[in-house]
Amino acid sequence: TQDQDLRDLFTPFGQVNRVYLAKDKVTNTSKGFGFITFNDKKDAQKAIDCVSGFGYDHLILKVEWAK
C-alpha cells in the first residue's frame, strides 16, 4: 500500500494530519504497519471503531491506539 491509500481510507473519519507508512530502508517496501494522526481524538476513535477488522486488499486491518 501507499501513503495516499491510507489517507484515502481514513479521511472519511476526520481531518488527517499525518500518514506514516513504515518501509524497509533497503527495499522500500511496506513493513505492514503505519501511523495515522488525526486532528481530533474523537475522529481517531471513530476510525478505530469502524476500520479495525475491515478487509483491505488481501489483509484484515488491525487498528488501535499507538503505544
Distance bins in CASP14 RR format, pairs under 12 A and 6 or more apart:
PFRMAT RR
TARGET T0000
AUTHOR 0000-0000-0000
RMODE 2
METHOD distances of the structure
MODEL  1
1 7 0 0 0 0 0 1 0 0 0 0 0
1 8 0 0 0 0 0 1 0 0 0 0 0
1 9 0 0 0 0 1 0 0 0 0 0 0
1 10 0 0 0 0 0 1 0 0 0 0 0
1 19 0 0 0 0 0 1 0 0 0 0 0
1 21 1 0 0 1 0 0 0 0 0 0 0
1 22 0 0 0 0 0 1 0 0 0 0 0
1 23 0 0 0 0 0 1 0 0 0 0 0
1 29 0 0 0 0 0 1 0 0 0 0 0
1 30 1 0 1 0 0 0 0 0 0 0 0
1 31 0 0 0 0 0 1 0 0 0 0 0
1 32 0 0 0 0 1 0 0 0 0 0 0
1 33 0 0 0 0 0 1 0 0 0 0 0
1 34 0 0 0 0 1 0 0 0 0 0 0
1 56 1 0 0 1 0 0 0 0 0 0 0
1 57 1 0 0 1 0 0 0 0 0 0 0
1 58 0 0 0 0 0 1 0 0 0 0 0
1 59 0 0 0 0 1 0 0 0 0 0 0
1 61 0 0 0 0 0 1 0 0 0 0 0
2 8 0 0 0 0 1 0 0 0 0 0 0
2 9 0 0 0 0 0 1 0 0 0 0 0
2 19 0 0 0 0 1 0 0 0 0 0 0
2 21 1 0 0 1 0 0 0 0 0 0 0
2 23 0 0 0 0 0 1 0 0 0 0 0
2 28 0 0 0 0 0 1 0 0 0 0 0
2 29 0 0 0 0 0 1 0 0 0 0 0
2 30 0 0 0 0 1 0 0 0 0 0 0
2 34 0 0 0 0 0 1 0 0 0 0 0
2 57 0 0 0 0 0 1 0 0 0 0 0
3 9 0 0 0 0 0 1 0 0 0 0 0
3 10 0 0 0 0 0 1 0 0 0 0 0
3 16 0 0 0 0 0 1 0 0 0 0 0
3 18 0 0 0 0 1 0 0 0 0 0 0
3 19 1 0 1 0 0 0 0 0 0 0 0
3 20 1 0 0 1 0 0 0 0 0 0 0
3 21 1 0 1 0 0 0 0 0 0 0 0
3 22 0 0 0 0 0 1 0 0 0 0 0
3 23 0 0 0 0 1 0 0 0 0 0 0
3 30 0 0 0 0 1 0 0 0 0 0 0
3 34 0 0 0 0 1 0 0 0 0 0 0
3 35 0 0 0 0 0 1 0 0 0 0 0
3 36 0 0 0 0 0 1 0 0 0 0 0
4 10 0 0 0 0 0 1 0 0 0 0 0
4 11 0 0 0 0 0 1 0 0 0 0 0
4 16 0 0 0 0 0 1 0 0 0 0 0
4 19 1 0 0 1 0 0 0 0 0 0 0
4 21 0 0 0 0 1 0 0 0 0 0 0
5 11 0 0 0 0 0 1 0 0 0 0 0
5 19 0 0 0 0 1 0 0 0 0 0 0
5 21 0 0 0 0 1 0 0 0 0 0 0
5 30 0 0 0 0 1 0 0 0 0 0 0
5 34 0 0 0 0 0 1 0 0 0 0 0
5 36 0 0 0 0 0 1 0 0 0 0 0
5 56 0 0 0 0 1 0 0 0 0 0 0
5 57 0 0 0 0 1 0 0 0 0 0 0
5 59 0 0 0 0 0 1 0 0 0 0 0
5 61 0 0 0 0 0 1 0 0 0 0 0
6 13 0 0 0 0 0 1 0 0 0 0 0
6 16 0 0 0 0 1 0 0 0 0 0 0
6 18 0 0 0 0 0 1 0 0 0 0 0
6 19 1 0 1 0 0 0 0 0 0 0 0
6 20 0 0 0 0 1 0 0 0 0 0 0
6 21 1 0 0 1 0 0 0 0 0 0 0
6 22 0 0 0 0 0 1 0 0 0 0 0
6 30 0 0 0 0 1 0 0 0 0 0 0
6 32 0 0 0 0 0 1 0 0 0 0 0
6 33 0 0 0 0 0 1 0 0 0 0 0
6 34 1 0 0 1 0 0 0 0 0 0 0
6 35 0 0 0 0 1 0 0 0 0 0 0
6 36 1 0 0 1 0 0 0 0 0 0 0
6 37 0 0 0 0 0 1 0 0 0 0 0
6 47 0 0 0 0 0 1 0 0 0 0 0
6 51 0 0 0 0 0 1 0 0 0 0 0
6 56 0 0 0 0 1 0 0 0 0 0 0
6 57 0 0 0 0 0 1 0 0 0 0 0
6 61 0 0 0 0 1 0 0 0 0 0 0
6 63 0 0 0 0 0 1 0 0 0 0 0
7 13 0 0 0 0 0 1 0 0 0 0 0
7 14 0 0 0 0 0 1 0 0 0 0 0
7 15 0 0 0 0 0 1 0 0 0 0 0
7 16 1 0 1 0 0 0 0 0 0 0 0
7 17 0 0 0 0 0 1 0 0 0 0 0
7 18 0 0 0 0 1 0 0 0 0 0 0
7 19 1 0 1 0 0 0 0 0 0 0 0
7 20 0 0 0 0 0 1 0 0 0 0 0
7 21 0 0 0 0 1 0 0 0 0 0 0
7 34 0 0 0 0 0 1 0 0 0 0 0
7 36 0 0 0 0 1 0 0 0 0 0 0
7 37 0 0 0 0 0 1 0 0 0 0 0
7 38 0 0 0 0 0 1 0 0 0 0 0
7 47 0 0 0 0 0 1 0 0 0 0 0
8 16 0 0 0 0 1 0 0 0 0 0 0
8 19 0 0 0 0 1 0 0 0 0 0 0
8 36 0 0 0 0 0 1 0 0 0 0 0
8 56 0 0 0 0 0 1 0 0 0 0 0
9 16 0 0 0 0 1 0 0 0 0 0 0
9 19 0 0 0 0 1 0 0 0 0 0 0
9 21 0 0 0 0 0 1 0 0 0 0 0
9 34 0 0 0 0 0 1 0 0 0 0 0
9 36 0 0 0 0 1 0 0 0 0 0 0
9 47 0 0 0 0 1 0 0 0 0 0 0
9 50 0 0 0 0 0 1 0 0 0 0 0
9 51 1 0 0 1 0 0 0 0 0 0 0
9 54 0 0 0 0 1 0 0 0 0 0 0
9 55 0 0 0 0 0 1 0 0 0 0 0
9 56 1 0 0 1 0 0 0 0 0 0 0
9 57 0 0 0 0 0 1 0 0 0 0 0
9 59 0 0 0 0 0 1 0 0 0 0 0
9 61 0 0 0 0 1 0 0 0 0 0 0
9 63 0 0 0 0 1 0 0 0 0 0 0
10 16 1 0 1 0 0 0 0 0 0 0 0
10 17 0 0 0 0 0 1 0 0 0 0 0
10 18 0 0 0 0 0 1 0 0 0 0 0
10 19 1 0 0 1 0 0 0 0 0 0 0
10 21 0 0 0 0 0 1 0 0 0 0 0
10 34 0 0 0 0 0 1 0 0 0 0 0
10 35 0 0 0 0 0 1 0 0 0 0 0
10 36 1 0 1 0 0 0 0 0 0 0 0
10 37 0 0 0 0 1 0 0 0 0 0 0
10 38 1 0 0 1 0 0 0 0 0 0 0
10 39 0 0 0 0 0 1 0 0 0 0 0
10 43 0 0 0 0 1 0 0 0 0 0 0
10 44 0 0 0 0 1 0 0 0 0 0 0
10 46 0 0 0 0 1 0 0 0 0 0 0
10 47 1 0 1 0 0 0 0 0 0 0 0
10 48 0 0 0 0 0 1 0 0 0 0 0
10 50 0 0 0 0 1 0 0 0 0 0 0
10 51 1 0 0 1 0 0 0 0 0 0 0
10 52 0 0 0 0 0 1 0 0 0 0 0
10 54 0 0 0 0 0 1 0 0 0 0 0
10 56 0 0 0 0 0 1 0 0 0 0 0
10 61 0 0 0 0 0 1 0 0 0 0 0
10 63 0 0 0 0 1 0 0 0 0 0 0
11 17 0 0 0 0 0 1 0 0 0 0 0
11 19 0 0 0 0 1 0 0 0 0 0 0
11 36 0 0 0 0 1 0 0 0 0 0 0
11 38 0 0 0 0 1 0 0 0 0 0 0
11 39 0 0 0 0 0 1 0 0 0 0 0
11 43 0 0 0 0 1 0 0 0 0 0 0
11 46 0 0 0 0 0 1 0 0 0 0 0
11 47 0 0 0 0 1 0 0 0 0 0 0
11 51 0 0 0 0 0 1 0 0 0 0 0
12 38 0 0 0 0 0 1 0 0 0 0 0
12 43 0 0 0 0 1 0 0 0 0 0 0
12 46 0 0 0 0 1 0 0 0 0 0 0
12 47 0 0 0 0 1 0 0 0 0 0 0
12 50 0 0 0 0 1 0 0 0 0 0 0
12 51 0 0 0 0 1 0 0 0 0 0 0
13 36 0 0 0 0 1 0 0 0 0 0 0
13 38 1 0 0 1 0 0 0 0 0 0 0
13 39 0 0 0 0 0 1 0 0 0 0 0
13 40 0 0 0 0 1 0 0 0 0 0 0
13 41 0 0 0 0 0 1 0 0 0 0 0
13 42 0 0 0 0 1 0 0 0 0 0 0
13 43 1 0 1 0 0 0 0 0 0 0 0
13 44 1 0 0 1 0 0 0 0 0 0 0
13 45 0 0 0 0 1 0 0 0 0 0 0
13 46 1 0 1 0 0 0 0 0 0 0 0
13 47 1 0 1 0 0 0 0 0 0 0 0
13 48 0 0 0 0 1 0 0 0 0 0 0
13 49 0 0 0 0 1 0 0 0 0 0 0
13 50 1 0 0 1 0 0 0 0 0 0 0
13 51 1 0 0 1 0 0 0 0 0 0 0
13 52 0 0 0 0 0 1 0 0 0 0 0
13 54 0 0 0 0 0 1 0 0 0 0 0
13 63 0 0 0 0 0 1 0 0 0 0 0
14 36 0 0 0 0 0 1 0 0 0 0 0
14 37 0 0 0 0 0 1 0 0 0 0 0
14 38 1 0 0 1 0 0 0 0 0 0 0
14 39 1 0 0 1 0 0 0 0 0 0 0
14 40 1 0 0 1 0 0 0 0 0 0 0
14 41 0 0 0 0 0 1 0 0 0 0 0
14 42 0 0 0 0 1 0 0 0 0 0 0
14 43 1 0 1 0 0 0 0 0 0 0 0
14 44 0 0 0 0 1 0 0 0 0 0 0
14 45 0 0 0 0 0 1 0 0 0 0 0
14 46 1 0 0 1 0 0 0 0 0 0 0
14 47 1 0 0 1 0 0 0 0 0 0 0
14 50 0 0 0 0 0 1 0 0 0 0 0
15 36 0 0 0 0 0 1 0 0 0 0 0
15 37 0 0 0 0 1 0 0 0 0 0 0
15 38 1 0 0 1 0 0 0 0 0 0 0
15 39 1 0 1 0 0 0 0 0 0 0 0
15 40 1 0 0 1 0 0 0 0 0 0 0
15 42 0 0 0 0 0 1 0 0 0 0 0
15 43 1 0 0 1 0 0 0 0 0 0 0
15 44 0 0 0 0 0 1 0 0 0 0 0
15 47 0 0 0 0 0 1 0 0 0 0 0
16 35 0 0 0 0 0 1 0 0 0 0 0
16 36 1 0 0 1 0 0 0 0 0 0 0
16 37 1 0 0 1 0 0 0 0 0 0 0
16 38 1 0 1 0 0 0 0 0 0 0 0
16 39 1 0 0 1 0 0 0 0 0 0 0
16 40 0 0 0 0 0 1 0 0 0 0 0
16 43 0 0 0 0 1 0 0 0 0 0 0
16 44 0 0 0 0 1 0 0 0 0 0 0
16 47 0 0 0 0 1 0 0 0 0 0 0
17 35 0 0 0 0 0 1 0 0 0 0 0
17 36 0 0 0 0 1 0 0 0 0 0 0
17 37 1 0 1 0 0 0 0 0 0 0 0
17 38 1 0 0 1 0 0 0 0 0 0 0
17 39 1 0 1 0 0 0 0 0 0 0 0
17 40 0 0 0 0 1 0 0 0 0 0 0
17 41 0 0 0 0 0 1 0 0 0 0 0
17 43 0 0 0 0 0 1 0 0 0 0 0
17 44 0 0 0 0 0 1 0 0 0 0 0
18 34 0 0 0 0 0 1 0 0 0 0 0
18 35 1 0 0 1 0 0 0 0 0 0 0
18 36 1 0 0 1 0 0 0 0 0 0 0
18 37 1 0 1 0 0 0 0 0 0 0 0
18 38 0 0 0 0 1 0 0 0 0 0 0
18 39 0 0 0 0 0 1 0 0 0 0 0
18 44 0 0 0 0 0 1 0 0 0 0 0
18 66 0 0 0 0 0 1 0 0 0 0 0
19 34 1 0 0 1 0 0 0 0 0 0 0
19 35 1 0 0 1 0 0 0 0 0 0 0
19 36 1 0 1 0 0 0 0 0 0 0 0
19 37 1 0 0 1 0 0 0 0 0 0 0
19 38 0 0 0 0 0 1 0 0 0 0 0
20 30 0 0 0 0 0 1 0 0 0 0 0
20 31 0 0 0 0 0 1 0 0 0 0 0
20 32 0 0 0 0 0 1 0 0 0 0 0
20 33 0 0 0 0 1 0 0 0 0 0 0
20 34 1 0 1 0 0 0 0 0 0 0 0
20 35 1 0 1 0 0 0 0 0 0 0 0
20 36 1 0 0 1 0 0 0 0 0 0 0
20 37 1 0 0 1 0 0 0 0 0 0 0
20 66 0 0 0 0 0 1 0 0 0 0 0
21 28 0 0 0 0 0 1 0 0 0 0 0
21 29 0 0 0 0 0 1 0 0 0 0 0
21 30 1 0 1 0 0 0 0 0 0 0 0
21 31 0 0 0 0 1 0 0 0 0 0 0
21 32 0 0 0 0 1 0 0 0 0 0 0
21 33 0 0 0 0 1 0 0 0 0 0 0
21 34 1 0 1 0 0 0 0 0 0 0 0
21 35 0 0 0 0 1 0 0 0 0 0 0
21 36 0 0 0 0 1 0 0 0 0 0 0
22 28 0 0 0 0 0 1 0 0 0 0 0
22 29 0 0 0 0 0 1 0 0 0 0 0
22 30 1 0 0 1 0 0 0 0 0 0 0
22 31 1 0 1 0 0 0 0 0 0 0 0
22 32 1 0 0 1 0 0 0 0 0 0 0
22 33 1 0 1 0 0 0 0 0 0 0 0
22 34 1 0 1 0 0 0 0 0 0 0 0
22 35 0 0 0 0 1 0 0 0 0 0 0
23 29 1 0 0 1 0 0 0 0 0 0 0
23 30 1 0 1 0 0 0 0 0 0 0 0
23 31 1 0 0 1 0 0 0 0 0 0 0
23 32 0 0 0 0 1 0 0 0 0 0 0
23 33 0 0 0 0 0 1 0 0 0 0 0
23 34 0 0 0 0 1 0 0 0 0 0 0
24 30 1 0 0 1 0 0 0 0 0 0 0
24 31 1 0 0 1 0 0 0 0 0 0 0
24 32 0 0 0 0 1 0 0 0 0 0 0
24 33 0 0 0 0 0 1 0 0 0 0 0
25 31 0 0 0 0 1 0 0 0 0 0 0
30 57 0 0 0 0 0 1 0 0 0 0 0
30 59 0 0 0 0 0 1 0 0 0 0 0
32 56 0 0 0 0 0 1 0 0 0 0 0
32 57 0 0 0 0 0 1 0 0 0 0 0
32 59 0 0 0 0 1 0 0 0 0 0 0
32 61 0 0 0 0 0 1 0 0 0 0 0
32 62 0 0 0 0 0 1 0 0 0 0 0
33 59 0 0 0 0 0 1 0 0 0 0 0
33 61 0 0 0 0 0 1 0 0 0 0 0
33 62 0 0 0 0 1 0 0 0 0 0 0
33 63 0 0 0 0 0 1 0 0 0 0 0
33 64 0 0 0 0 0 1 0 0 0 0 0
33 66 0 0 0 0 0 1 0 0 0 0 0
33 67 0 0 0 0 0 1 0 0 0 0 0
34 61 0 0 0 0 0 1 0 0 0 0 0
34 62 0 0 0 0 0 1 0 0 0 0 0
34 63 0 0 0 0 0 1 0 0 0 0 0
34 64 0 0 0 0 0 1 0 0 0 0 0
34 66 0 0 0 0 1 0 0 0 0 0 0
35 44 0 0 0 0 0 1 0 0 0 0 0
35 47 0 0 0 0 0 1 0 0 0 0 0
35 63 0 0 0 0 0 1 0 0 0 0 0
35 64 0 0 0 0 0 1 0 0 0 0 0
35 65 0 0 0 0 0 1 0 0 0 0 0
35 66 1 0 0 1 0 0 0 0 0 0 0
35 67 0 0 0 0 0 1 0 0 0 0 0
36 43 0 0 0 0 1 0 0 0 0 0 0
36 44 1 0 0 1 0 0 0 0 0 0 0
36 46 0 0 0 0 0 1 0 0 0 0 0
36 47 1 0 0 1 0 0 0 0 0 0 0
36 48 0 0 0 0 1 0 0 0 0 0 0
36 51 0 0 0 0 1 0 0 0 0 0 0
36 61 0 0 0 0 0 1 0 0 0 0 0
36 63 0 0 0 0 1 0 0 0 0 0 0
36 64 0 0 0 0 0 1 0 0 0 0 0
36 65 0 0 0 0 0 1 0 0 0 0 0
36 66 0 0 0 0 1 0 0 0 0 0 0
37 43 0 0 0 0 0 1 0 0 0 0 0
37 44 0 0 0 0 1 0 0 0 0 0 0
37 47 0 0 0 0 0 1 0 0 0 0 0
37 65 0 0 0 0 0 1 0 0 0 0 0
37 66 0 0 0 0 1 0 0 0 0 0 0
38 44 1 0 1 0 0 0 0 0 0 0 0
38 45 0 0 0 0 1 0 0 0 0 0 0
38 46 0 0 0 0 1 0 0 0 0 0 0
38 47 1 0 0 1 0 0 0 0 0 0 0
38 48 0 0 0 0 0 1 0 0 0 0 0
38 63 0 0 0 0 0 1 0 0 0 0 0
38 65 0 0 0 0 0 1 0 0 0 0 0
38 66 0 0 0 0 0 1 0 0 0 0 0
40 46 0 0 0 0 1 0 0 0 0 0 0
40 47 0 0 0 0 0 1 0 0 0 0 0
41 47 0 0 0 0 0 1 0 0 0 0 0
41 48 0 0 0 0 0 1 0 0 0 0 0
41 65 0 0 0 0 1 0 0 0 0 0 0
42 48 0 0 0 0 0 1 0 0 0 0 0
42 49 0 0 0 0 0 1 0 0 0 0 0
43 49 0 0 0 0 0 1 0 0 0 0 0
43 50 0 0 0 0 0 1 0 0 0 0 0
43 51 0 0 0 0 0 1 0 0 0 0 0
44 50 0 0 0 0 0 1 0 0 0 0 0
44 51 0 0 0 0 0 1 0 0 0 0 0
44 52 0 0 0 0 0 1 0 0 0 0 0
44 63 0 0 0 0 1 0 0 0 0 0 0
44 64 0 0 0 0 0 1 0 0 0 0 0
44 65 1 0 0 1 0 0 0 0 0 0 0
44 66 0 0 0 0 1 0 0 0 0 0 0
45 51 0 0 0 0 0 1 0 0 0 0 0
45 52 0 0 0 0 0 1 0 0 0 0 0
45 63 0 0 0 0 0 1 0 0 0 0 0
45 64 0 0 0 0 0 1 0 0 0 0 0
45 65 0 0 0 0 1 0 0 0 0 0 0
46 52 0 0 0 0 0 1 0 0 0 0 0
46 63 0 0 0 0 0 1 0 0 0 0 0
47 53 0 0 0 0 0 1 0 0 0 0 0
47 54 0 0 0 0 0 1 0 0 0 0 0
47 61 0 0 0 0 0 1 0 0 0 0 0
47 63 1 0 0 1 0 0 0 0 0 0 0
47 64 0 0 0 0 0 1 0 0 0 0 0
47 65 0 0 0 0 0 1 0 0 0 0 0
48 54 0 0 0 0 0 1 0 0 0 0 0
48 61 0 0 0 0 0 1 0 0 0 0 0
48 62 0 0 0 0 1 0 0 0 0 0 0
48 63 1 0 1 0 0 0 0 0 0 0 0
48 64 1 0 0 1 0 0 0 0 0 0 0
48 65 1 0 0 1 0 0 0 0 0 0 0
48 66 0 0 0 0 0 1 0 0 0 0 0
49 63 0 0 0 0 1 0 0 0 0 0 0
49 64 0 0 0 0 0 1 0 0 0 0 0
49 65 0 0 0 0 0 1 0 0 0 0 0
50 61 0 0 0 0 0 1 0 0 0 0 0
50 63 0 0 0 0 1 0 0 0 0 0 0
51 59 0 0 0 0 0 1 0 0 0 0 0
51 60 0 0 0 0 0 1 0 0 0 0 0
51 61 1 0 1 0 0 0 0 0 0 0 0
51 62 0 0 0 0 1 0 0 0 0 0 0
51 63 1 0 1 0 0 0 0 0 0 0 0
51 64 0 0 0 0 0 1 0 0 0 0 0
52 60 0 0 0 0 1 0 0 0 0 0 0
52 61 1 0 0 1 0 0 0 0 0 0 0
52 62 1 0 0 1 0 0 0 0 0 0 0
52 63 1 0 1 0 0 0 0 0 0 0 0
52 64 1 0 0 1 0 0 0 0 0 0 0
52 65 0 0 0 0 0 1 0 0 0 0 0
53 59 0 0 0 0 1 0 0 0 0 0 0
53 60 1 0 1 0 0 0 0 0 0 0 0
53 61 1 0 1 0 0 0 0 0 0 0 0
53 62 1 0 0 1 0 0 0 0 0 0 0
53 63 1 0 0 1 0 0 0 0 0 0 0
53 64 0 0 0 0 0 1 0 0 0 0 0
54 60 1 0 0 1 0 0 0 0 0 0 0
54 61 1 0 1 0 0 0 0 0 0 0 0
54 62 0 0 0 0 1 0 0 0 0 0 0
54 63 1 0 0 1 0 0 0 0 0 0 0
55 61 1 0 0 1 0 0 0 0 0 0 0
55 62 0 0 0 0 0 1 0 0 0 0 0
55 63 0 0 0 0 0 1 0 0 0 0 0
56 62 0 0 0 0 0 1 0 0 0 0 0
56 63 0 0 0 0 0 1 0 0 0 0 0
END
